[in-house]
């Protein structure tokens, strides 16, 4: 089975930054946000990420650094057998993991 590897920043201002790595089963057409939902559903429900597309039919909240470049987690497709580094946006107030404050 093909997988996608996510190297993600975890933590918050109080606990500090740490990196965790997750192997996620690849599904055709999945986005990086889909991969994070898989992590939350199957490995770690405490993984924090901001999004509203599933509940409010809105967008522009799931922005993060993806391999060093700002992008929307919902629109960047996962590629099987690759690794991606995900970090919170450095220009926004950090809340937890990939979640940053909307300013």
C-alpha positions in Angstrom: 0.0 0.0 0.0 1.3 3.4 -0.9 1.8 6.0 1.8 2.5 9.7 2.3 5.0 10.8 5.0 4.1 14.0 6.9 6.8 15.7 8.9 4.8 18.1 11.0 5.5 20.7 13.7 3.6 20.0 16.9 3.3 21.8 20.2 2.5 25.3 21.3 4.2 28.4 22.8 4.2 26.8 26.3 5.4 23.4 25.4 7.7 24.4 22.5 8.1 23.0 19.0 8.8 19.4 18.2 8.6 17.5 15.0 6.5 14.3 14.6 6.4 12.1 11.6 3.3 10.3 10.4 2.9 7.6 7.7 -0.6 8.0 6.1 -2.1 5.5 3.6 -2.4 7.2 0.3 -5.8 7.5 -1.4 -6.2 8.7 -5.0 -6.9 12.5 -5.1 -6.3 13.1 -1.4 -5.2 16.5 -0.2 -2.8 17.2 2.6 -5.8 18.2 4.7 -7.3 14.8 4.1 -4.1 13.2 5.3 -4.3 15.3 8.5 -7.9 14.2 9.0 -6.7 10.6 8.7 -4.1 11.3 11.4 -6.8 12.8 13.6 -9.2 9.9 13.1 -6.7 7.0 13.3 -3.6 8.1 15.3 -3.9 11.3 17.3 -7.2 13.2 17.8 -5.3 16.1 19.5 -3.7 17.2 16.2 -4.7 20.8 15.8 -5.3 22.4 12.4 -7.6 25.2 11.4 -10.1 24.7 8.7 -13.8 25.5 8.0 -14.5 24.0 4.6 -16.3 20.9 6.1 -18.5 22.8 8.5 -19.0 26.4 7.2 -18.6 26.1 3.5 -15.8 28.6 3.7 -12.1 28.6 2.8 -8.8 30.3 3.5 -8.3 28.9 7.0 -6.1 25.8 6.4 -3.0 27.8 5.3 0.4 26.4 6.5 3.9 26.2 5.3 4.2 23.3 3.0 7.8 22.4 2.3 8.7 26.0 3.2 6.1 27.7 1.0 2.7 29.1 2.1 -0.2 27.1 0.7 -3.7 25.7 1.5 -3.6 22.2 2.9 -7.0 21.5 1.2 -5.7 22.3 -2.3 -2.3 20.7 -2.3 -2.6 17.1 -3.4 -0.6 14.4 -1.6 1.8 12.4 -3.7 2.3 8.7 -3.0 5.7 7.7 -1.7 6.8 11.2 -0.9 7.6 13.2 2.2 6.2 16.6 3.0 7.2 19.1 5.8 4.3 21.0 7.4 4.7 24.0 9.7 2.5 26.7 11.0 2.6 30.1 9.3 5.4 32.1 10.9 3.7 35.5 10.3 0.6 34.5 12.3 0.2 34.0 16.1 0.8 30.3 16.8 -2.0 28.5 18.7 -1.1 24.8 18.5 0.4 22.4 16.0 -0.6 23.8 12.5 -3.3 26.1 13.9 -2.6 29.8 13.8 -4.8 32.8 14.8 -6.8 34.5 12.2 -5.8 38.2 12.1 
